[in-house]
């Protein structure tokens, strides 16, 4: 199901988007400056551009400003008394460690933690975990598999009832998250207006994708930008380039899904 001729391309979309890494373009500028080193004026222009490029993409306040503008309108609030039948935590927060038989979480683990908290507070009745490397079953047996059963048991330790926990373990993309969940849960997913829980920078694309698949949803943002700026944030940091790569991934993904 859903194995269309475009699926191989879509499944490798994340790999293709690696070229959105600012470091990739910085290397291109430096390489061009080296190849054109005999043309002094051109070389100097490329080197100055590379310096300006580096300062821009390693500046935390600039990244924070752009990211905040991108996620403007995304909220981390639920109306008082509002209860959602389904709360959908989108994957990307962890993987499964086969050697230690436990999940390992990444920087987006707030998606899962907030989902569990909303369930414990009674704001959602069913906790739905969308495709994630911690619980995914790959079509290719040579790939390392997730562990749906063990991940289910792990989440239940937080007080989530087995009857209220739904795992989707096949999707590779946000669009497939919507499609596989619809196939798994049925048309009630369209009628109940679920709450999609994901990172603030990912939420805009996620909401658009679910709506395109005919599933009206509300959004709940996690991993939001902390607006207080420290003095150290004013210093260039190479780690900001990684954050830019994720944000550019969202820009291109949003454009791709829009088309």
VEXDREN-2710 file (C-alpha; in Angstrom, 1 decimal):
% VEXDREN-2710
k/r/px/py/pz
1/UNK/0.0/0.0/0.0
2/UNK/1.2/3.5/-1.0
3/UNK/4.2/2.0/-2.9
4/UNK/3.8/4.4/-5.8
5/UNK/6.4/5.0/-8.5
6/UNK/7.4/8.1/-6.6
7/UNK/7.9/6.4/-3.2
8/UNK/11.6/5.6/-3.8
9/UNK/12.2/9.3/-4.6
10/UNK/10.2/10.4/-1.6
11/UNK/11.8/8.0/0.8
12/UNK/15.2/9.4/-0.2
13/UNK/14.1/13.0/0.0
14/UNK/15.8/13.5/3.3
15/UNK/19.1/12.5/1.8
16/UNK/18.7/14.8/-1.2
17/UNK/17.9/17.7/1.1
18/UNK/21.4/17.3/2.7
19/UNK/22.5/19.7/0.0
20/UNK/20.6/22.4/1.9
21/UNK/23.3/22.3/4.5
22/UNK/25.0/25.7/4.6
23/UNK/28.4/23.9/5.1
24/UNK/27.9/22.4/1.6
25/UNK/27.6/25.8/0.0
26/UNK/30.5/27.1/2.0
27/UNK/32.7/24.3/0.7
28/UNK/31.6/25.2/-2.9
29/UNK/32.6/28.8/-2.4
30/UNK/36.0/27.8/-1.0
31/UNK/36.5/25.3/-3.8
32/UNK/35.6/27.9/-6.4
33/UNK/38.1/30.3/-4.8
34/UNK/40.8/27.7/-5.0
35/UNK/40.1/26.8/-8.6
36/UNK/40.0/30.5/-9.6
37/UNK/43.0/31.4/-7.5
38/UNK/44.8/32.8/-10.5
39/UNK/42.0/35.4/-11.0
40/UNK/42.8/37.5/-8.0
41/UNK/39.7/39.7/-8.1
42/UNK/37.3/36.8/-8.5
43/UNK/39.1/34.8/-5.8
44/UNK/38.9/37.7/-3.3
45/UNK/35.2/38.2/-4.1
46/UNK/34.5/34.5/-3.4
47/UNK/36.5/34.6/-0.2
48/UNK/34.7/37.7/1.1
49/UNK/31.4/36.0/0.2
50/UNK/32.5/32.9/2.1
51/UNK/33.3/34.9/5.2
52/UNK/30.0/36.8/5.1
53/UNK/28.1/33.5/4.4
54/UNK/29.8/31.9/7.4
55/UNK/29.0/34.8/9.7
56/UNK/25.4/34.8/8.7
57/UNK/24.8/31.1/9.1
58/UNK/26.7/30.8/12.4
59/UNK/24.8/33.7/14.1
60/UNK/22.3/32.3/16.6
61/UNK/20.2/35.5/16.9
62/UNK/19.6/35.5/13.1
63/UNK/18.6/31.9/13.0
64/UNK/16.3/32.4/16.0
65/UNK/14.6/35.3/14.2
66/UNK/14.0/33.4/11.0
67/UNK/12.9/30.3/12.8
68/UNK/10.5/32.3/15.0
69/UNK/9.0/34.0/11.9
70/UNK/8.6/30.6/10.2
71/UNK/6.7/29.1/13.1
72/UNK/4.7/32.2/13.8
73/UNK/1.1/31.3/14.7
74/UNK/2.1/27.8/16.0
75/UNK/0.8/27.4/19.5
76/UNK/1.6/25.3/22.6
77/UNK/-1.8/25.9/24.2
78/UNK/-5.1/24.0/24.3
79/UNK/-8.3/25.7/25.0
80/UNK/-9.5/25.1/28.6
81/UNK/-11.8/22.1/28.7
82/UNK/-10.9/21.0/25.2
83/UNK/-10.3/17.2/24.9
84/UNK/-9.0/15.5/21.7
85/UNK/-9.8/11.9/21.0
86/UNK/-6.5/11.5/19.2
87/UNK/-3.2/13.1/19.9
88/UNK/-0.7/12.4/17.1
89/UNK/3.0/12.5/18.0
90/UNK/5.0/12.7/14.8
91/UNK/8.2/10.7/14.6
92/UNK/11.8/11.9/14.4
93/UNK/12.5/11.9/18.1
94/UNK/14.4/8.7/18.6
95/UNK/15.8/5.4/17.4
96/UNK/16.1/1.9/18.8
97/UNK/19.5/0.7/20.3
98/UNK/19.6/-3.0/19.4
99/UNK/22.7/-3.6/21.5
100/UNK/21.3/-2.1/24.7
101/UNK/17.7/-2.9/23.9
102/UNK/16.4/0.5/24.7
103/UNK/15.3/3.7/22.9
104/UNK/17.8/6.5/22.3
105/UNK/16.3/10.0/21.9
106/UNK/17.3/13.0/19.9
107/UNK/16.7/16.8/20.3
108/UNK/13.0/16.4/19.2
109/UNK/12.1/14.2/22.2
110/UNK/9.8/17.0/23.4
111/UNK/7.3/15.7/20.9
112/UNK/7.0/12.5/22.8
113/UNK/7.2/14.0/26.3
114/UNK/4.6/16.6/25.6
115/UNK/2.3/14.0/24.1
116/UNK/2.6/11.9/27.2
117/UNK/1.9/14.9/29.4
118/UNK/-1.1/15.9/27.4
119/UNK/-2.4/12.3/27.8
120/UNK/-1.8/12.3/31.5
121/UNK/-3.6/15.7/31.9
122/UNK/-6.6/14.3/30.0
123/UNK/-6.3/16.6/27.1
124/UNK/-6.0/13.7/24.7
125/UNK/-7.7/10.3/25.1
126/UNK/-5.6/8.2/22.6
127/UNK/-1.9/8.7/22.2
128/UNK/-0.8/8.0/18.6
129/UNK/2.9/7.6/17.8
130/UNK/3.6/8.1/14.1
131/UNK/6.4/6.3/12.3
132/UNK/9.7/6.8/14.0
133/UNK/13.1/4.9/13.8
134/UNK/12.4/3.7/17.4
135/UNK/9.3/1.7/16.3
136/UNK/9.6/1.5/12.5
137/UNK/9.6/-1.8/10.6
138/UNK/11.6/-1.3/7.4
139/UNK/10.7/-3.0/4.1
140/UNK/14.4/-3.7/3.6
141/UNK/15.5/-6.5/6.0
142/UNK/19.1/-5.4/5.7
143/UNK/18.3/-2.2/7.6
144/UNK/18.3/-2.0/11.3
145/UNK/14.7/-2.3/12.5
146/UNK/13.0/-0.4/15.2
147/UNK/11.3/-2.4/18.0
148/UNK/7.5/-1.6/18.1
149/UNK/6.7/-4.0/20.9
150/UNK/9.5/-2.8/23.2
151/UNK/8.8/0.8/22.4
152/UNK/5.2/0.3/23.2
153/UNK/6.2/-1.2/26.6
154/UNK/8.6/1.7/27.2
155/UNK/5.9/4.3/26.6
156/UNK/3.4/2.4/28.9
157/UNK/5.8/2.9/31.8
158/UNK/4.9/6.6/31.7
159/UNK/1.3/5.7/32.6
160/UNK/-0.2/5.3/29.2
161/UNK/-2.8/2.6/29.1
162/UNK/-2.2/-0.1/26.4
163/UNK/-5.8/0.4/25.2
164/UNK/-5.0/4.1/24.6
165/UNK/-1.7/3.7/22.7
166/UNK/-1.6/3.4/18.9
167/UNK/1.7/2.9/17.1
168/UNK/2.1/3.4/13.3
169/UNK/5.4/1.8/12.2
170/UNK/5.7/2.0/8.4
171/UNK/5.8/5.7/7.4
172/UNK/9.0/7.3/6.1
173/UNK/7.7/10.8/5.5
174/UNK/5.1/13.2/7.0
175/UNK/2.8/12.5/4.1
176/UNK/3.0/8.8/4.7
177/UNK/2.4/9.5/8.4
178/UNK/-1.0/10.9/7.4
179/UNK/-1.8/8.1/4.9
180/UNK/-0.8/5.2/7.1
181/UNK/-2.6/6.6/10.1
182/UNK/-5.8/7.0/8.1
183/UNK/-5.5/3.4/7.0
184/UNK/-4.8/2.3/10.5
185/UNK/-7.4/4.2/12.4
186/UNK/-10.1/4.7/9.7
187/UNK/-12.4/7.6/8.9
188/UNK/-12.9/8.5/12.5
189/UNK/-9.5/10.2/12.2
190/UNK/-11.2/12.7/9.8
191/UNK/-14.3/13.2/12.0
192/UNK/-12.6/13.6/15.4
193/UNK/-10.1/16.5/14.4
194/UNK/-7.0/15.1/16.1
195/UNK/-4.2/17.2/17.7
196/UNK/-0.8/16.9/15.8
197/UNK/2.1/17.3/18.2
198/UNK/5.5/18.1/16.6
199/UNK/8.4/20.6/16.6
200/UNK/7.4/24.2/16.0
201/UNK/9.5/24.4/12.8
202/UNK/7.9/21.2/11.5
203/UNK/4.3/22.0/12.4
204/UNK/3.4/24.2/9.5
205/UNK/4.4/21.6/7.0
206/UNK/2.7/18.8/9.0
207/UNK/-0.6/20.6/9.3
208/UNK/-0.6/21.4/5.6
209/UNK/0.1/17.7/4.8
210/UNK/-2.6/16.3/7.0
211/UNK/-5.1/18.8/5.5
212/UNK/-4.1/17.8/2.0
213/UNK/-4.9/14.2/2.9
214/UNK/-8.4/15.2/4.0
215/UNK/-7.7/15.1/7.8
216/UNK/-8.7/18.3/9.6
217/UNK/-6.2/18.8/12.4
218/UNK/-5.1/21.2/15.1
219/UNK/-1.5/21.7/16.0
220/UNK/0.6/21.7/19.2
221/UNK/4.1/23.1/18.9
222/UNK/7.1/21.7/20.8
223/UNK/10.9/22.5/20.6
224/UNK/10.1/26.2/20.4
225/UNK/12.8/28.8/20.2
226/UNK/13.8/30.2/23.6
227/UNK/13.9/33.9/23.1
228/UNK/16.2/35.0/25.9
229/UNK/19.6/35.7/24.3
230/UNK/22.9/35.0/26.1
231/UNK/26.1/36.9/25.4
232/UNK/27.6/33.6/24.1
233/UNK/24.8/33.5/21.4
234/UNK/26.4/36.5/19.8
235/UNK/29.5/34.5/19.0
236/UNK/29.7/32.5/15.8
237/UNK/28.8/28.9/16.3
238/UNK/29.2/26.1/13.8
239/UNK/26.3/24.2/15.5
240/UNK/23.9/26.9/14.2
241/UNK/24.6/25.6/10.7
242/UNK/23.1/22.2/11.7
243/UNK/20.0/24.1/12.9
244/UNK/19.8/26.0/9.6
245/UNK/20.0/22.7/7.7
246/UNK/16.9/21.4/9.6
247/UNK/15.0/24.7/8.9
248/UNK/16.0/24.7/5.2
249/UNK/14.7/21.1/5.1
250/UNK/11.3/22.4/6.3
251/UNK/11.3/25.2/3.7
252/UNK/12.0/22.8/0.8
253/UNK/9.7/20.2/2.2
254/UNK/6.9/22.7/2.5
255/UNK/7.5/23.9/-1.1
256/UNK/7.6/20.3/-2.4
257/UNK/4.4/19.3/-0.7
258/UNK/2.7/22.5/-1.9
259/UNK/3.6/21.6/-5.5
END
